């Protein structure tokens, strides 16, 4: 690591020759591969942008200029070049580096980014903001002004918000560079007509093709007069590589490329020429996802964000990859259960939004390709498509990460719930998600969906209950239905689950089947997998307290009869959930009791506190917020006697202030 260890800030790149930069690129790849193989994380996306990131930082000064990431999981090389090598050993942990752009780490990160489609719109906002504050770059009047660059990758250009951003970017009258990192992939193979268009561009356009007709093209581009002025300021390489009949020109964006995203000398020359063009421009860069690691290049989907892994190479057996596993996941269980439903019922169809592997829908796509759909990074479209299919009498299941559901809430409201259509939402990664951190926590799905009239919200505690909830949803035709489950392994402690009955909880401690015969000291109503940790807490408490544990099953409708039975006997209720304490399951129980005129003072709510939870292992995050065995045991004592026992105080900080923001971009020591 002779070169990488010497890079304190991107200014150091300008002292290196092209051969040295190529050596640095190799060192960065080695560092990323070594670390991600130990910790897990986003591998293939980062390997693909090493040269592009070096070239961007060589040409621009992003301590002053603006760099906006789309998606954000391509930021590892960027972080290594901006003074964070020392944090890399603790990647995706609370004491180390976030796997996404994080402003509390460095002034080089402008937004916390983990969702696709946002970069062009936020970049337009910064471009307009800099114009209003007189800080924007202008080749005539303000050569020291701020330039704006947005890096788009992994097919997020197909997202609807990207279209809205382009529609506004095209009318800017200033420098504005969109770099399209086109690797032919999103997380898996991109879907749709736009993906097919880029496939054709990659095959049919070469650098030599662009030499023909560049000047003629400018006569037909919207705003051509202004662009022709910019043309005179371009270098010969950029002129020669103007793309004729580019899709982006319809938005008023001058388009250049595609160019080789792994040729450092070419990248630097093109970026240097593009840096001073005072009109909106797209630089189309062709890269290889997983570049530099053959197994990642060959299977970029599998190595998009792998767990820790080990590669064994044998001359006879070839290459074998072993990934760390810790048990059967909810995702795998869902994928199998979905295929079982489709086996049983020909009316069942399913969709995912670029997460075929991540949600387990890949099995359905392989088994029933005519009834399974991957829309690409288009959650809003997927939700409305499912509504249309429900209107046709089909039984649609939409598998989506909880964090990405938020992008389709308007459609869940307008086209699904308002119409009374039976669309089924399967929310993977619900609750705390571990290393991906705050940008990906599924902490508010109950709160937002509970507002929709007639919605039915369920949660699974294990594989058996997941199957039972999906079967309930298959036959539920009265409107929107939901099941949530975490990014975690499955516990098999509770045996076969009975069928789901609308609004009815399941008792997990049979000794309290008759509340008159045996009255518990505390009743725990667990929504979802916190039931597992609650049972561990009960075991820990032993004979200290008599605790009844219920798998609540439904956050809407609440089991009102159970709440009435408990509170009328003056039995304290502790609600627990892997969801925000604001607006979640516990709030629903509290509201239900208040509506029935019961004593709400006997209800104690416990869930994710009203703070941002930073990256770490999921187990550590649950411990931070008191949703592990010890934290729940403490809350049981508190529910029994609040005057005698304090509740759990979360070990988290507000506003992601675990690391001090650098006031000086050359200072690479993070304060705490």
C-alpha positions in Angstrom: 0.0 0.0 0.0 2.9 2.3 -0.7 0.8 4.9 -2.5 -2.6 4.6 -0.8 -1.2 5.2 2.7 0.3 8.5 1.5 -3.1 9.8 0.2 -4.3 12.1 2.9 -6.5 14.3 0.6 -7.3 14.2 -3.1 -4.8 17.0 -3.6 -2.1 14.3 -3.3 -3.4 12.7 -6.5 -2.3 15.7 -8.6 1.3 14.9 -7.7 1.1 11.4 -9.3 1.8 10.3 -12.8 -0.7 8.2 -14.8 1.3 5.0 -14.2 1.3 5.8 -10.4 -2.4 6.4 -10.5 -2.8 3.0 -12.1 -0.8 1.5 -9.4 -2.9 3.3 -6.8 -6.1 1.9 -8.5 -4.7 -1.6 -8.0 -3.9 -0.9 -4.3 -7.4 0.4 -3.8 -8.9 -2.7 -5.3 -6.7 -4.9 -3.1 -7.7 -3.0 0.0 -11.5 -3.2 -0.8 -11.3 -6.9 -1.7 -9.4 -7.8 1.5 -11.7 -5.9 3.8 -15.0 -6.8 2.3 -14.0 -10.5 2.2 -13.6 -10.2 6.0 -16.6 -8.0 6.9 -19.0 -8.2 4.1 -20.2 -5.1 2.3 -20.7 -3.7 -1.2 -18.0 -5.2 -3.3 -18.7 -5.3 -7.0 -20.1 -1.8 -7.3 -17.0 -0.3 -5.7 -14.5 -2.3 -7.7 -16.1 -1.0 -10.9 -15.6 2.7 -10.1 -12.0 2.8 -8.9 -10.5 4.5 -11.9 -13.5 6.8 -12.4 -13.3 8.0 -8.8 -9.6 8.6 -9.0 -10.1 10.6 -12.2 -12.9 12.7 -10.7 -10.9 13.6 -7.7 -7.8 14.4 -9.8 -9.8 16.8 -12.0 -12.2 18.4 -9.5 -11.7 19.7 -6.0 -14.7 18.3 -4.1 -13.8 20.1 -0.9 -15.1 23.1 -2.8 -17.0 21.6 -5.8 -20.1 19.6 -5.3 -20.2 15.8 -5.7 -23.5 14.0 -5.3 -23.7 10.2 -5.2 -26.7 8.3 -6.4 -27.4 5.2 -4.4 -24.2 5.7 -2.4 -22.9 2.1 -2.3 -20.1 3.0 -4.8 -18.4 5.3 -2.3 -15.6 3.1 -0.9 -12.9 4.4 -3.3 -14.1 7.9 -2.7 -13.7 7.4 1.1 -10.2 5.9 0.8 -9.1 8.9 -1.3 -10.5 11.4 1.2 -8.6 10.5 4.4 -10.6 7.6 5.7 -8.2 4.7 5.3 -7.9 4.5 9.0 -11.6 3.8 9.4 -11.8 1.1 6.8 -10.7 -1.7 9.1 -14.0 -1.2 11.0 -16.2 -0.8 7.9 -19.9 -0.8 8.6 -19.5 -0.8 12.4 -20.2 2.0 15.0 -16.5 2.7 15.5 -15.6 2.7 11.9 -16.8 3.8 8.5 -20.3 3.8 7.1 -20.8 1.9 3.9 -22.6 4.9 2.4 -21.7 8.6 2.1 -21.8 10.1 5.6 -21.4 13.9 6.2 -20.4 13.4 9.8 -17.3 11.6 8.6 -16.0 14.2 6.1 -16.8 17.4 4.2 -16.4 15.5 1.0 -19.8 13.8 1.7 -22.7 16.1 1.1 -25.7 13.9 1.8 -26.4 10.6 3.6 -27.3 8.5 0.6 -28.7 5.0 0.4 -31.7 5.2 -2.0 -31.5 5.4 -5.7 -32.6 8.2 -8.0 -31.8 11.2 -5.8 -28.5 12.6 -7.1 -29.6 14.6 -10.1 -32.4 16.4 -8.2 -30.2 17.2 -5.2 -27.5 18.3 -7.6 -29.9 20.6 -9.4 -30.8 22.1 -6.1 -27.2 22.8 -5.2 -26.5 24.2 -8.7 -29.4 26.6 -8.3 -28.4 27.4 -4.7 -24.9 28.2 -5.7 -26.3 30.5 -8.5 -28.4 32.4 -6.0 -25.5 32.8 -3.5 -23.2 33.8 -6.4 -20.9 30.8 -5.7 -21.6 28.9 -8.9 -18.9 28.4 -11.5 -19.0 30.5 -14.6 -16.2 30.4 -17.2 -16.5 34.2 -17.7 -17.4 35.8 -14.4 -16.5 33.3 -11.7 -13.8 30.8 -12.6 -13.3 30.0 -8.9 -17.0 29.1 -8.4 -18.3 25.7 -7.4 -18.9 23.1 -10.1 -21.5 20.4 -9.7 -21.1 16.7 -10.5 -23.5 13.9 -9.9 -22.4 10.2 -10.2 -25.2 7.9 -11.4 -24.7 4.1 -11.3 -26.2 0.7 -11.0 -29.2 1.5 -13.3 -30.6 4.1 -10.9 -31.1 6.3 -14.0 -34.3 4.4 -14.7 -35.8 5.6 -11.4 -38.7 8.0 -11.8 -37.0 10.6 -9.7 -34.0 10.6 -12.0 -36.4 11.5 -14.9 -37.8 14.4 -12.9 -34.2 15.5 -12.1 -33.1 15.3 -15.8 -36.2 17.3 -16.8 -35.1 20.2 -14.7 -31.4 19.8 -15.2 -31.8 20.3 -18.9 -32.9 23.9 -18.5 -30.0 25.0 -16.4 -27.8 27.8 -17.9 -24.6 26.8 -16.1 -22.0 24.0 -15.7 -23.7 20.8 -14.6 -22.1 17.4 -15.2 -23.9 14.1 -14.9 -21.5 11.1 -15.0 -23.4 8.0 -16.0 -21.5 5.0 -14.7 -23.0 2.4 -17.0 -21.9 -1.1 -15.9 -24.8 -2.9 -17.6 -26.2 -3.9 -14.1 -28.2 -2.6 -11.2 -28.0 -5.0 -8.3 -28.9 -7.7 -10.8 -29.5 -7.4 -14.6 -31.4 -4.1 -15.2 -34.9 -4.3 -16.6 -37.0 -2.4 -19.1 -36.8 -0.5 -22.3 -34.2 2.0 -21.1 -31.9 -0.9 -20.1 -32.3 -2.3 -23.6 -31.5 1.2 -25.0 -28.2 1.3 -23.1 -27.4 -2.2 -24.2 -27.7 -1.1 -27.9 -25.6 2.0 -27.2 -22.8 -0.1 -25.7 -22.8 -2.4 -28.6 -23.2 0.0 -31.5 -21.2 3.1 -30.4 -17.5 3.3 -30.3 -15.2 6.3 -29.9 -14.6 6.5 -33.6 -18.3 6.5 -34.4 -18.8 9.8 -32.6 -16.4 11.7 -34.8 -19.0 11.8 -37.6 -21.7 14.6 -37.3 -20.9 16.2 -34.0 -21.4 19.7 -35.3 -24.5 18.7 -37.2 -26.0 17.2 -34.0 -25.8 20.5 -32.2 -28.1 22.1 -34.7 -30.9 19.8 -33.5 -30.3 19.6 -29.8 -32.7 21.6 -27.7 -31.0 24.8 -26.7 -28.6 24.2 -29.6 -27.5 27.9 -29.9 -26.3 27.8 -26.3 -24.7 24.5 -26.8 -22.9 25.6 -29.9 -21.3 28.4 -27.8 -20.1 25.7 -25.4 -18.9 23.6 -28.3 -16.2 26.2 -29.1 -14.8 25.7 -25.5 -14.6 21.9 -25.8 -11.5 20.0 -26.5 -11.2 17.8 -29.5 -11.8 14.6 -27.6 -15.1 15.8 -26.3 -16.2 17.2 -29.7 -15.4 13.9 -31.3 -17.3 11.9 -28.7 -20.6 13.8 -28.8 -23.3 11.1 -29.1 -25.7 11.5 -32.0 -29.4 11.0 -31.3 -28.7 10.5 -27.6 -31.7 9.8 -25.4 -30.4 12.5 -23.0 -30.5 15.2 -25.7 -34.3 15.1 -25.4 -33.8 16.6 -22.0 -31.5 19.3 -23.3 -28.4 17.5 -22.1 -25.3 17.5 -24.3 -24.1 13.8 -24.2 -20.6 12.5 -24.6 -19.5 8.9 -24.8 -19.6 6.1 -24.0 -15.9 6.1 -23.0 -13.8 3.5 -21.3 -14.3 3.9 -17.5 -11.1 2.0 -16.7 -8.7 4.1 -18.9 -7.4 6.7 -16.5 -5.6 8.9 -19.0 -8.8 9.1 -21.2 -11.0 9.7 -18.2 -8.8 12.5 -16.9 -8.7 14.2 -20.3 -12.5 14.0 -20.9 -13.2 15.2 -17.3 -10.7 18.1 -17.7 -12.5 19.2 -20.9 -16.0 18.7 -19.4 -15.1 20.6 -16.2 -15.4 24.1 -17.8 -18.4 23.5 -20.1 -21.1 25.9 -19.0 -24.1 23.8 -20.0 -25.7 20.7 -18.7 -23.8 17.6 -19.9 -23.9 13.8 -19.5 -20.6 11.9 -19.7 -21.5 8.3 -20.5 -18.8 6.0 -18.9 -18.7 2.3 -19.5 -17.4 0.2 -16.6 -17.2 -3.4 -15.5 -19.0 -4.2 -12.3 -16.6 -6.2 -10.1 -13.6 -5.1 -12.1 -10.3 -6.7 -10.9 -11.8 -9.7 -9.2 -12.8 -12.4 -11.6 -15.4 -14.1 -9.5 -17.1 -10.7 -9.0 -17.0 -9.9 -12.7 -18.5 -13.3 -13.5 -21.3 -13.0 -10.9 -21.7 -9.3 -10.1 -25.2 -10.0 -8.6 -23.9 -12.5 -6.0 -21.0 -10.2 -5.2 -23.0 -6.9 -5.2 -23.1 -6.9 -1.4 -21.8 -10.3 -0.1 -21.4 -11.5 3.4 -17.8 -12.3 4.5 -16.3 -14.8 2.1 -13.3 -17.0 1.4 -12.0 -17.8 -2.1 -10.2 -21.1 -2.6 -8.5 -21.7 -5.9 -7.4 -25.2 -7.0 -5.8 -26.1 -10.3 -8.0 -29.2 -10.6 -11.3 -28.0 -9.0 -11.0 -24.4 -10.1 -12.3 -21.5 -8.0 -14.6 -22.1 -5.1 -16.2 -19.4 -2.9 -17.4 -20.0 0.6 -19.6 -17.3 2.2 -20.1 -17.1 5.9 -23.6 -18.3 6.9 -25.3 -18.3 10.3 -28.6 -20.1 9.5 -31.6 -20.0 7.4 -32.7 -16.4 6.6 -36.2 -15.0 6.5 -35.5 -14.0 2.9 -34.8 -17.6 1.9 -37.9 -18.8 3.8 -40.0 -16.2 2.0 -38.7 -17.2 -1.4 -39.6 -20.8 -0.8 -43.0 -19.9 0.6 -43.8 -17.7 -2.3 -43.2 -20.5 -4.8 -45.4 -22.7 -2.7 -48.2 -20.2 -3.0 -47.7 -19.9 -6.7 -47.8 -23.7 -6.9 -51.1 -23.8 -5.1 -52.9 -20.8 -6.7 -52.5 -19.8 -10.4 -53.9 -16.3 -9.6 -50.8 -15.5 -7.5 -48.4 -13.1 -9.2 -45.4 -11.4 -7.7 -43.1 -8.4 -8.3 -39.8 -6.9 -7.0 -38.0 -3.7 -7.8 -34.4 -4.6 -8.7 -34.2 -6.9 -5.6 -34.8 -10.3 -7.1 -32.0 -11.9 -5.0 -32.3 -9.6 -2.0 -36.0 -10.4 -1.5 -35.9 -14.1 -2.5 -38.2 -13.5 -5.5 -35.5 -14.9 -7.8 -36.9 -18.4 -7.1 -40.3 -17.4 -8.3 -38.9 -15.7 -11.4 -37.0 -18.9 -12.3 -40.0 -21.1 -11.6 -42.9 -18.9 -12.9 -41.3 -16.4 -15.2 -44.7 -15.4 -16.8 -46.2 -14.5 -13.4 -43.1 -12.9 -11.8 -41.8 -9.4 -12.6 -38.7 -7.4 -11.8 -39.4 -3.7 -12.6 -35.9 -2.4 -12.0 -35.4 0.4 -9.4 -39.1 1.6 -9.8 -40.9 0.9 -6.5 -43.7 3.4 -7.4 -44.3 1.7 -10.7 -44.2 -1.7 -9.2 -46.9 -0.8 -6.6 -49.2 0.7 -9.3 -48.6 -2.3 -11.6 -49.6 -4.6 -8.8 -52.8 -2.5 -8.3 -53.6 -2.9 -12.0 -53.1 -6.7 -11.7 -55.3 -6.8 -8.6 -58.0 -4.9 -10.5 -57.9 -7.8 -13.1 -58.7 -10.3 -10.4 -55.2 -11.6 -9.7 -53.5 -11.9 -6.3 -50.4 -9.8 -6.4 -47.5 -10.0 -3.9 -45.0 -7.1 -4.0 -41.7 -8.0 -2.2 -39.8 -4.9 -1.2 -37.3 -3.8 1.4 -39.1 -1.9 4.1 -36.8 1.1 3.6 -37.7 1.2 -0.1 -41.5 0.9 0.5 -41.4 4.5 1.5 -40.8 5.5 -2.1 -44.1 4.0 -3.1 -46.3 5.2 -0.2 -48.3 7.5 -2.4 -49.2 4.6 -4.7 -50.0 2.4 -1.7 -52.4 5.2 -0.6 -54.0 6.3 -3.9 -54.0 3.3 -6.2 -54.2 0.4 -3.7 -55.8 1.3 -0.3 -58.1 4.0 -1.6 -59.4 1.6 -4.3 -59.8 -1.3 -1.8 -57.5 -3.4 -3.9 -56.0 -6.6 -2.3 -52.3 -6.0 -3.0 -50.0 -7.9 -0.7 -46.8 -6.2 0.6 -44.0 -8.4 1.8 -41.5 -6.2 3.7 -38.0 -7.6 4.0 -35.3 -5.9 6.1 -38.0 -4.6 8.5 -36.5 -3.1 11.6 -32.8 -2.6 12.2 -30.7 -3.9 9.3 -27.1 -3.9 10.6 -24.2 -2.7 8.6 -26.1 -0.7 6.0 -27.2 1.6 8.9 -29.6 4.5 9.0 -30.2 4.8 5.3 -31.7 1.3 5.2 -33.4 0.7 8.5 -37.0 -0.3 8.1 -38.2 1.6 11.1 -41.4 3.4 10.0 -43.5 1.0 7.8 -46.1 0.4 10.5 -46.4 4.1 11.2 -47.0 5.1 7.6 -49.2 2.1 6.6 -51.3 2.1 9.8 -52.8 5.5 8.6 -54.5 3.8 5.6 -58.1 2.8 6.3 -58.8 -1.0 6.1 -55.1 -1.9 5.8 -54.2 -5.1 7.6 -50.6 -5.2 9.1 -49.0 -8.5 10.2 -45.5 -9.6 11.3 -43.8 -13.0 11.3 -41.8 -14.4 14.2 -40.4 -17.5 12.4 -40.7 -19.5 9.2 -43.9 -21.2 10.2 -45.6 -18.0 11.1 -44.3 -16.4 7.9 -46.0 -19.1 5.8 -49.2 -18.7 7.9 -49.3 -15.0 7.3 -48.7 -15.4 3.6 -51.5 -17.9 3.4 -53.8 -15.5 5.3 -52.9 -12.7 2.8 -53.5 -14.9 -0.2 -57.1 -15.3 0.8 -57.6 -11.7 2.1 -59.5 -9.8 -0.6 -60.8 -6.8 1.4 -57.8 -4.5 0.7 -54.1 -3.9 1.3 -52.4 -6.5 3.5 -48.8 -6.5 4.8 -46.3 -8.9 6.4 -43.0 -7.6 7.8 -39.9 -9.7 8.7 -36.2 -8.7 9.5 -32.8 -9.3 7.9 -32.0 -12.1 10.3 -31.9 -15.8 10.7 -34.9 -17.8 11.8 -35.5 -19.2 15.3 -37.4 -22.5 15.4 -38.3 -22.3 19.1 -42.1 -21.8 18.8 -43.1 -24.8 16.7 -45.8 -24.9 14.1 -47.9 -21.7 13.9 -51.7 -21.9 13.8 -53.6 -20.1 11.1 -53.8 -16.4 11.2 -57.2 -15.1 12.3 -57.9 -11.4 11.7 -56.9 -9.3 14.6 -56.1 -12.2 17.0 -52.8 -12.6 18.9 -51.2 -16.0 19.7 -50.3 -17.0 23.2 -46.7 -18.3 23.4 -46.8 -19.2 27.1 -49.5 -21.8 27.5 -49.5 -21.6 31.3 -51.5 -18.4 31.0 -54.2 -19.7 28.7 -56.8 -19.0 31.5 -56.1 -15.5 33.0 -58.6 -16.2 35.8 -56.8 -19.4 36.8 -53.3 -17.9 36.7 -52.7 -14.1 36.4 -49.3 -13.0 35.1 -47.4 -10.2 36.7 -46.7 -8.7 33.2 -48.1 -9.4 29.8 -45.7 -8.9 26.9 -47.2 -8.2 23.5 -44.5 -8.7 20.9 -45.0 -7.7 17.3 -42.7 -9.8 15.2 -39.3 -11.3 16.0 -38.7 -9.4 19.3 -40.9 -12.3 20.6 -37.7 -14.4 20.4 -35.7 -12.0 22.6 -38.7 -11.6 24.9 -38.8 -15.4 25.5 -35.0 -15.3 26.3 -35.7 -12.5 28.7 -38.4 -14.5 30.4 -36.0 -17.4 30.7 -33.4 -15.1 32.3 -35.9 -13.8 34.8 -36.9 -17.3 35.9 -39.2 -17.3 38.9 -38.7 -13.6 39.6 -41.8 -12.7 37.6 -44.7 -14.5 36.0 -44.8 -13.3 32.4 -47.3 -14.0 29.7 -45.9 -13.7 26.2 -48.1 -13.1 23.1 -47.1 -13.0 19.5 -49.3 -10.0 18.6 -49.4 -11.0 14.9 -51.4 -7.9 14.0 -50.6 -4.2 14.4 -53.8 -3.4 12.6 -56.4 -4.5 13.7 -55.2 -4.8 17.3 -56.5 -7.7 19.4 -58.8 -5.5 21.3 -60.3 -8.3 23.3 -56.9 -9.3 24.6 -56.1 -5.7 25.6 -59.4 -5.5 27.4 -58.9 -8.8 29.2 -55.5 -7.8 30.4 -56.2 -4.2 31.5 -59.5 -5.0 33.1 -57.5 -7.4 35.4 -55.0 -4.6 36.0 -52.2 -6.7 34.3 -49.4 -4.4 33.0 -48.8 -4.6 29.3 -45.3 -4.2 27.8 -45.4 -3.8 24.0 -42.2 -4.5 22.1 -41.4 -4.0 18.4 -38.4 -3.7 16.0 -39.9 -0.4 14.8 -39.9 3.2 15.8 -41.5 3.9 19.1 -43.3 6.8 17.3 -46.5 5.6 15.6 -45.8 1.9 15.7 -47.4 -1.1 17.2 -47.2 0.1 20.8 -48.9 3.3 19.8 -51.7 1.3 18.2 -52.2 -0.6 21.4 -52.2 2.6 23.4 -54.8 4.2 21.1 -57.0 1.1 21.2 -57.0 1.1 25.0 -57.8 4.8 25.1 -60.7 4.3 22.7 -62.1 1.5 24.9 -61.8 3.8 28.0 -59.2 1.5 29.7 -56.4 2.5 32.0 -53.6 3.4 29.6 -51.2 4.1 32.5 -50.6 0.3 32.7 -49.2 0.2 29.1 -45.4 0.6 28.6 -44.1 0.8 25.0 -40.7 -0.3 23.9 -39.1 -0.1 20.5 -36.5 1.8 18.4 -36.0 5.2 20.1 -36.6 8.4 18.3 -32.9 8.7 17.2 -31.0 7.7 14.2 -29.2 4.4 14.7 -25.8 4.2 13.0 -24.2 1.2 11.2 -23.2 -1.8 13.3 -24.1 -5.5 13.5 -27.8 -6.1 13.9 -27.2 -7.8 17.2 -25.2 -4.8 18.5 -27.9 -2.4 17.3 -30.6 -4.4 19.1 -28.5 -4.2 22.2 -28.0 -0.4 21.8 -31.8 0.2 21.8 -32.7 -2.5 24.4 -34.4 -5.0 22.1 -32.0 -7.8 23.2 -32.6 -10.2 26.0 -31.1 -8.0 28.7 -32.9 -4.8 27.6 -36.3 -6.6 27.4 -35.8 -8.1 30.8 -35.1 -4.7 32.2 -38.3 -3.4 30.6 -40.4 -6.3 32.0 -39.2 -5.2 35.5 -40.0 -1.6 34.7 -43.5 -2.5 33.4 -44.2 -4.4 36.6 -43.2 -1.5 38.9 -42.1 1.8 37.1 -41.4 3.3 40.5 -39.0 0.6 41.5 -37.3 -0.2 38.2 -36.0 2.2 35.6 -36.7 1.6 31.9 -34.0 1.0 29.4 -32.0 4.1 28.3 -30.8 3.7 24.7 -27.1 3.8 24.2 -27.3 5.9 21.1 -26.7 9.5 20.2 -29.1 11.8 18.4 -28.5 13.1 14.9 -25.8 10.6 13.9 -23.2 12.6 15.8 -20.9 9.7 16.6 -18.1 11.4 14.6 -17.2 15.0 14.5 -17.6 16.8 11.2 -14.4 18.1 9.7 -14.2 21.8 9.5 -10.9 21.4 7.8 -10.9 19.0 4.8 -7.2 18.3 5.3 -7.8 17.1 8.9 -8.4 13.4 8.6 -8.6 12.6 12.3 -12.2 11.9 13.3 -13.3 13.2 16.7 -15.8 11.6 18.9 
